[in-house]
Amino acid sequence: MGERVETLIRIPLGIFYGLILDILGIAVAFVWIFCFFYTLILGKRHEGAARFMNGYVSLLYSVYRYMTFATNQRPSLSLQPLEPCDFEMR
């Protein structure tokens, strides 16, 4: 696919990714508040919540790279983290 076509495809994809990231961002805010109190009370992080937020940040990074023309690789909506969370550190 040519660069011009790929550039035009970024407009609707940017709107779509923006909506998805906004919805997930609201969920991440609630999960973050949950994690704050969970860690404050129990003294350890919730592994599932940390993985979810890590996946969100990885998706956000991938979308930013695509939308700023740093790459032509379209982001997938899989929430697969780019880097694993560290749960051994306390």
C-alpha atoms as an extended CHARMM CRD file, in Angstrom:
* protein
*
        90  EXT
         1         1  MET       CA              0.0000000000        0.0000000000        0.0000000000  PROA      1               0.0000000000
         2         2  GLY       CA              1.2900000000        3.4640000000       -0.8380000000  PROA      2               0.0000000000
         3         3  GLU       CA              2.2330000000        6.1220000000        1.6700000000  PROA      3               0.0000000000
         4         4  ARG       CA             -0.6100000000        8.4080000000        0.5830000000  PROA      4               0.0000000000
         5         5  VAL       CA             -3.2410000000        5.7260000000        1.0640000000  PROA      5               0.0000000000
         6         6  GLU       CA             -1.7410000000        4.7720000000        4.4400000000  PROA      6               0.0000000000
         7         7  THR       CA             -1.8310000000        8.4460000000        5.4590000000  PROA      7               0.0000000000
         8         8  LEU       CA             -5.5200000000        8.7220000000        4.5780000000  PROA      8               0.0000000000
         9         9  ILE       CA             -6.3130000000        5.5110000000        6.4580000000  PROA      9               0.0000000000
        10        10  ARG       CA             -4.7990000000        7.0180000000        9.6200000000  PROA      10              0.0000000000
        11        11  ILE       CA             -7.6620000000        9.5350000000        9.9070000000  PROA      11              0.0000000000
        12        12  PRO       CA            -10.5140000000        7.0620000000       10.5560000000  PROA      12              0.0000000000
        13        13  LEU       CA             -8.1830000000        4.7340000000       12.4400000000  PROA      13              0.0000000000
        14        14  GLY       CA             -7.1080000000        7.6300000000       14.6580000000  PROA      14              0.0000000000
        15        15  ILE       CA            -10.7370000000        8.3570000000       15.5240000000  PROA      15              0.0000000000
        16        16  PHE       CA            -11.3850000000        4.6650000000       16.2110000000  PROA      16              0.0000000000
        17        17  TYR       CA             -8.2590000000        4.2270000000       18.3470000000  PROA      17              0.0000000000
        18        18  GLY       CA             -9.0540000000        7.4630000000       20.1740000000  PROA      18              0.0000000000
        19        19  LEU       CA            -12.5040000000        6.2060000000       21.1680000000  PROA      19              0.0000000000
        20        20  ILE       CA            -11.1270000000        2.8520000000       22.3100000000  PROA      20              0.0000000000
        21        21  LEU       CA             -8.3290000000        4.4910000000       24.3080000000  PROA      21              0.0000000000
        22        22  ASP       CA            -10.7750000000        6.9190000000       25.9440000000  PROA      22              0.0000000000
        23        23  ILE       CA            -13.0440000000        4.0990000000       27.0750000000  PROA      23              0.0000000000
        24        24  LEU       CA            -10.1140000000        2.0270000000       28.3060000000  PROA      24              0.0000000000
        25        25  GLY       CA             -8.6430000000        5.1200000000       29.9690000000  PROA      25              0.0000000000
        26        26  ILE       CA            -11.7580000000        5.4790000000       32.1260000000  PROA      26              0.0000000000
        27        27  ALA       CA            -11.4740000000        1.8210000000       33.1180000000  PROA      27              0.0000000000
        28        28  VAL       CA             -7.7620000000        2.2790000000       33.8840000000  PROA      28              0.0000000000
        29        29  ALA       CA             -8.5770000000        5.2210000000       36.1660000000  PROA      29              0.0000000000
        30        30  PHE       CA            -10.9090000000        3.0380000000       38.2400000000  PROA      30              0.0000000000
        31        31  VAL       CA             -8.4140000000        0.1670000000       38.2610000000  PROA      31              0.0000000000
        32        32  TRP       CA             -5.6680000000        2.5710000000       39.3450000000  PROA      32              0.0000000000
        33        33  ILE       CA             -7.7640000000        3.7590000000       42.3100000000  PROA      33              0.0000000000
        34        34  PHE       CA             -8.4460000000        0.1190000000       43.2040000000  PROA      34              0.0000000000
        35        35  CYS       CA             -4.7220000000       -0.6900000000       42.9830000000  PROA      35              0.0000000000
        36        36  PHE       CA             -3.8220000000        2.2830000000       45.1410000000  PROA      36              0.0000000000
        37        37  PHE       CA             -6.0140000000        1.1400000000       48.0160000000  PROA      37              0.0000000000
        38        38  TYR       CA             -5.2010000000       -2.5460000000       47.4640000000  PROA      38              0.0000000000
        39        39  THR       CA             -1.4840000000       -1.8190000000       47.7480000000  PROA      39              0.0000000000
        40        40  LEU       CA             -1.9840000000        0.5460000000       50.6740000000  PROA      40              0.0000000000
        41        41  ILE       CA             -4.0010000000       -2.0160000000       52.6470000000  PROA      41              0.0000000000
        42        42  LEU       CA             -2.3160000000       -5.3030000000       51.6990000000  PROA      42              0.0000000000
        43        43  GLY       CA              1.2090000000       -4.0420000000       50.9970000000  PROA      43              0.0000000000
        44        44  LYS       CA              1.4870000000       -5.6940000000       47.5780000000  PROA      44              0.0000000000
        45        45  ARG       CA              0.3240000000       -4.9940000000       44.0430000000  PROA      45              0.0000000000
        46        46  HSD       CA             -2.5910000000       -6.7600000000       42.3770000000  PROA      46              0.0000000000
        47        47  GLU       CA             -0.9910000000       -8.7130000000       39.5350000000  PROA      47              0.0000000000
        48        48  GLY       CA             -3.9970000000       -8.8100000000       37.1910000000  PROA      48              0.0000000000
        49        49  ALA       CA             -4.6970000000       -5.1080000000       37.5360000000  PROA      49              0.0000000000
        50        50  ALA       CA             -1.0410000000       -4.2380000000       36.9410000000  PROA      50              0.0000000000
        51        51  ARG       CA             -0.9840000000       -6.3960000000       33.8010000000  PROA      51              0.0000000000
        52        52  PHE       CA             -4.1580000000       -4.7160000000       32.5020000000  PROA      52              0.0000000000
        53        53  MET       CA             -2.7190000000       -1.2320000000       33.0330000000  PROA      53              0.0000000000
        54        54  ASN       CA              0.5860000000       -2.3010000000       31.4820000000  PROA      54              0.0000000000
        55        55  GLY       CA             -1.3070000000       -3.5450000000       28.4140000000  PROA      55              0.0000000000
        56        56  TYR       CA             -3.1840000000       -0.2420000000       28.1810000000  PROA      56              0.0000000000
        57        57  VAL       CA              0.0090000000        1.8030000000       28.3130000000  PROA      57              0.0000000000
        58        58  SER       CA              1.5980000000       -0.4640000000       25.6840000000  PROA      58              0.0000000000
        59        59  LEU       CA             -1.4140000000        0.0150000000       23.3940000000  PROA      59              0.0000000000
        60        60  LEU       CA             -1.2690000000        3.7680000000       23.9670000000  PROA      60              0.0000000000
        61        61  TYR       CA              2.4080000000        3.7870000000       23.0200000000  PROA      61              0.0000000000
        62        62  SER       CA              1.7610000000        1.7320000000       19.8660000000  PROA      62              0.0000000000
        63        63  VAL       CA             -1.0690000000        4.0520000000       18.7790000000  PROA      63              0.0000000000
        64        64  TYR       CA              1.0750000000        7.1520000000       19.3880000000  PROA      64              0.0000000000
        65        65  ARG       CA              3.8860000000        5.6630000000       17.3000000000  PROA      65              0.0000000000
        66        66  TYR       CA              1.4760000000        4.8990000000       14.4580000000  PROA      66              0.0000000000
        67        67  MET       CA             -0.3510000000        8.2360000000       14.5590000000  PROA      67              0.0000000000
        68        68  THR       CA              2.8680000000       10.2870000000       14.6610000000  PROA      68              0.0000000000
        69        69  PHE       CA              4.2330000000        8.4850000000       11.5810000000  PROA      69              0.0000000000
        70        70  ALA       CA              7.0530000000        6.8480000000       13.5360000000  PROA      70              0.0000000000
        71        71  THR       CA              5.9600000000        3.4960000000       12.0910000000  PROA      71              0.0000000000
        72        72  ASN       CA              3.5460000000        2.1180000000        9.4980000000  PROA      72              0.0000000000
        73        73  GLN       CA              2.7490000000       -0.9340000000       11.6320000000  PROA      73              0.0000000000
        74        74  ARG       CA             -0.8710000000       -0.6640000000       12.7280000000  PROA      74              0.0000000000
        75        75  PRO       CA             -1.4590000000       -1.3110000000       16.4330000000  PROA      75              0.0000000000
        76        76  SER       CA             -3.4720000000       -4.3440000000       17.4570000000  PROA      76              0.0000000000
        77        77  LEU       CA             -6.1400000000       -4.0750000000       20.1500000000  PROA      77              0.0000000000
        78        78  SER       CA             -4.8330000000       -7.0780000000       22.0730000000  PROA      78              0.0000000000
        79        79  LEU       CA             -3.4940000000       -5.2290000000       25.1740000000  PROA      79              0.0000000000
        80        80  GLN       CA             -0.3390000000       -7.3310000000       24.9860000000  PROA      80              0.0000000000
        81        81  PRO       CA              2.3140000000       -5.5710000000       27.0660000000  PROA      81              0.0000000000
        82        82  LEU       CA              5.5450000000       -4.5620000000       25.3880000000  PROA      82              0.0000000000
        83        83  GLU       CA              7.4250000000       -5.2090000000       28.6040000000  PROA      83              0.0000000000
        84        84  PRO       CA              6.5360000000       -7.5710000000       31.4630000000  PROA      84              0.0000000000
        85        85  CYS       CA              5.5610000000       -6.2330000000       34.8850000000  PROA      85              0.0000000000
        86        86  ASP       CA              7.9680000000       -6.8000000000       37.7720000000  PROA      86              0.0000000000
        87        87  PHE       CA              6.1950000000       -8.4800000000       40.6810000000  PROA      87              0.0000000000
        88        88  GLU       CA              9.2350000000       -9.7450000000       42.5370000000  PROA      88              0.0000000000
        89        89  MET       CA             10.2910000000       -6.3090000000       43.7360000000  PROA      89              0.0000000000
        90        90  ARG       CA              8.7270000000       -5.1250000000       47.0070000000  PROA      90              0.0000000000
